[in-house]
């Protein structure tokens, strides 16, 4: 193979990898100490929005042990603007495993399961600037066992 063809494919591969990352505005996870998520432990994720013309999908990232005792997880998110005003809030039920079979719905490796679940879709941020999202577990057990981490991913939606 000549050098020109090699560098051409190398450039295409690098460009493809780079373009995949351009849509992610933010991805951050919070590790939960000892896998015991207390109600008072409500992580906050900060980020900056520069493009208010685009729409964004916001996802929960949840990592749990296979010994997690429930098939679902209730979470509440609070989206704050730069003035610390709540501009979006919702209670969501995340299905982490099939209620009948117990088979995890996420991707797993060993006894750890990763889930990326849509929290809200095609959201347009009203202003440029700093925002933050706070996530709280809303289950009846405190602490909630076998949740290893929780996080947020924000991705720019593709133009239609």
Backbone torsions as a table, in degrees:
resi	resn	phi	psi	omega
1	UNK	NA	134.2	-178.8
2	UNK	-81.2	162.8	-174.9
3	UNK	-63.1	-36.4	-178.5
4	UNK	-61.3	-46.5	179.2
5	UNK	-65.0	-42.6	179.0
6	UNK	-58.0	-49.1	-178.9
7	UNK	-68.3	-31.0	176.7
8	UNK	-62.5	-48.8	179.5
9	UNK	-68.3	-35.7	176.0
10	UNK	-62.0	-44.2	177.8
11	UNK	-62.8	-44.6	179.0
12	UNK	-61.3	-42.5	178.6
13	UNK	-63.3	-43.8	178.3
14	UNK	-64.5	-42.1	179.5
15	UNK	-63.9	-39.5	178.7
16	UNK	-64.5	-43.0	178.1
17	UNK	-64.1	-40.8	-179.2
18	UNK	-65.2	-41.7	-176.6
19	UNK	-69.4	-29.3	178.0
20	UNK	-63.9	-34.3	-176.1
21	UNK	-82.8	-18.4	-177.1
22	UNK	-63.4	-26.6	-177.1
23	UNK	-81.8	-15.4	-178.1
24	UNK	-86.5	114.5	176.9
25	UNK	-79.0	-40.4	-177.4
26	UNK	-160.2	140.3	171.5
27	UNK	-143.5	118.6	-177.8
28	UNK	-147.8	141.5	179.1
29	UNK	-124.6	151.4	179.0
30	UNK	-117.9	121.6	179.1
31	UNK	-79.9	132.2	-178.2
32	UNK	-96.7	121.1	-174.4
33	UNK	-60.5	127.9	177.8
34	UNK	58.6	15.4	179.3
35	UNK	65.9	25.7	179.4
36	UNK	-121.2	106.2	-175.4
37	UNK	-94.2	107.4	178.4
38	UNK	-82.0	148.1	179.9
39	UNK	-57.9	-38.1	-178.2
40	UNK	-70.1	-15.5	-178.9
41	UNK	-87.5	94.9	-175.3
42	UNK	-121.7	91.3	-175.9
43	UNK	-63.0	149.1	179.3
44	UNK	-119.8	132.9	-179.5
45	UNK	-117.6	120.6	-177.9
46	UNK	-102.9	147.0	179.5
47	UNK	-159.8	165.5	-179.4
48	UNK	-118.6	135.9	177.4
49	UNK	-109.6	124.9	177.3
50	UNK	-109.0	-25.2	-176.8
51	UNK	-108.3	103.4	179.8
52	UNK	-94.3	-3.4	178.3
53	UNK	-84.6	-25.0	-179.0
54	UNK	-85.5	158.2	173.5
55	UNK	-99.6	154.0	-177.2
56	UNK	-132.4	146.2	169.0
57	UNK	-104.1	135.3	-179.3
58	UNK	-114.1	129.0	-176.4
59	UNK	-119.7	147.9	166.2
60	UNK	-86.3	140.5	169.1
61	UNK	-110.5	122.5	178.7
62	UNK	-129.8	132.5	174.4
63	UNK	-121.2	125.4	-180.0
64	UNK	-135.8	157.6	173.4
65	UNK	-76.8	155.0	178.7
66	UNK	-67.9	-13.2	176.8
67	UNK	-85.8	4.9	175.3
68	UNK	-54.1	128.6	-168.0
69	UNK	-79.3	-4.0	-176.1
70	UNK	-123.8	161.0	175.4
71	UNK	-87.7	-13.6	-176.0
72	UNK	-131.6	172.8	177.5
73	UNK	-148.7	124.1	175.9
74	UNK	-94.0	127.5	177.7
75	UNK	-128.1	147.4	170.8
76	UNK	-118.5	133.5	175.4
77	UNK	-114.3	149.4	177.6
78	UNK	-129.4	118.4	177.6
79	UNK	-100.4	121.4	-178.3
80	UNK	-108.7	141.7	173.2
81	UNK	-88.6	-173.5	-176.4
82	UNK	-64.3	-22.5	179.2
83	UNK	-92.0	11.7	179.8
84	UNK	63.9	29.1	177.4
85	UNK	-98.3	133.3	177.8
86	UNK	-71.4	120.8	-179.7
87	UNK	-111.5	-9.0	175.8
88	UNK	-157.3	132.2	-179.7
89	UNK	-147.9	139.5	179.8
90	UNK	-162.6	144.4	171.2
91	UNK	-92.5	126.9	-178.6
92	UNK	-123.3	144.8	171.9
93	UNK	-103.7	121.0	176.9
94	UNK	-102.0	127.9	177.8
95	UNK	-92.1	111.7	-176.3
96	UNK	-94.6	-19.4	177.1
97	UNK	-156.8	161.1	177.7
98	UNK	-66.1	128.9	-175.6
99	UNK	-64.0	-28.4	-178.2
100	UNK	-88.5	-50.8	-173.9
101	UNK	-90.8	-23.3	-176.5
102	UNK	81.7	1.9	-179.8
103	UNK	-68.5	127.6	-178.9
104	UNK	-61.6	144.5	178.7
105	UNK	-88.9	-16.4	-178.2
106	UNK	-93.0	-168.2	176.4
107	UNK	-91.8	139.4	-177.2
108	UNK	-131.1	154.7	173.3
109	UNK	-142.4	111.5	-174.8
110	UNK	70.1	-130.7	-179.9
111	UNK	-100.5	16.8	178.6
112	UNK	-108.2	133.7	178.9
113	UNK	-120.9	132.2	177.7
114	UNK	-108.0	135.5	-179.5
115	UNK	-129.1	136.1	172.3
116	UNK	-122.7	108.5	-171.4
117	UNK	-122.1	131.9	-179.6
118	UNK	-62.4	126.0	177.0
119	UNK	-96.1	-49.3	171.0
120	UNK	-151.4	149.7	-166.8
121	UNK	-116.3	145.2	173.8
122	UNK	50.3	47.6	-178.4
123	UNK	-88.6	134.9	174.9
124	UNK	-108.4	122.7	177.9
125	UNK	-74.2	131.9	-172.6
126	UNK	-70.6	-27.6	-176.1
127	UNK	-140.7	153.9	170.3
128	UNK	-70.5	149.8	175.4
129	UNK	133.9	-165.9	-176.2
130	UNK	-82.3	139.2	174.6
131	UNK	-135.3	164.9	172.2
132	UNK	-148.7	150.1	176.9
133	UNK	-122.7	129.4	175.6
134	UNK	-108.1	138.9	-179.2
135	UNK	-122.2	131.8	178.0
136	UNK	-125.4	140.2	171.6
137	UNK	-78.0	142.4	-174.9
138	UNK	-127.5	44.1	178.4
139	UNK	-98.7	170.2	-178.2
140	UNK	-88.4	-0.4	-178.8
141	UNK	-108.2	131.3	-179.1
142	UNK	-137.9	112.1	3.3
143	UNK	-79.5	157.7	176.1
144	UNK	-88.0	119.1	-174.4
145	UNK	-82.1	157.4	168.5
146	UNK	66.7	24.1	168.4
147	UNK	-102.2	116.8	-172.7
148	UNK	-86.1	-40.9	178.3
149	UNK	-157.4	159.5	175.8
150	UNK	-139.4	148.6	-178.9
151	UNK	-162.4	-174.2	-177.8
152	UNK	-134.0	139.0	169.5
153	UNK	-124.0	132.7	176.9
154	UNK	-121.0	123.7	-177.2
155	UNK	-125.3	138.1	174.3
156	UNK	-69.9	132.5	178.2
157	UNK	-75.9	151.9	179.3
158	UNK	-76.6	143.5	179.0
159	UNK	-63.2	139.4	-178.5
160	UNK	-98.1	NA	NA
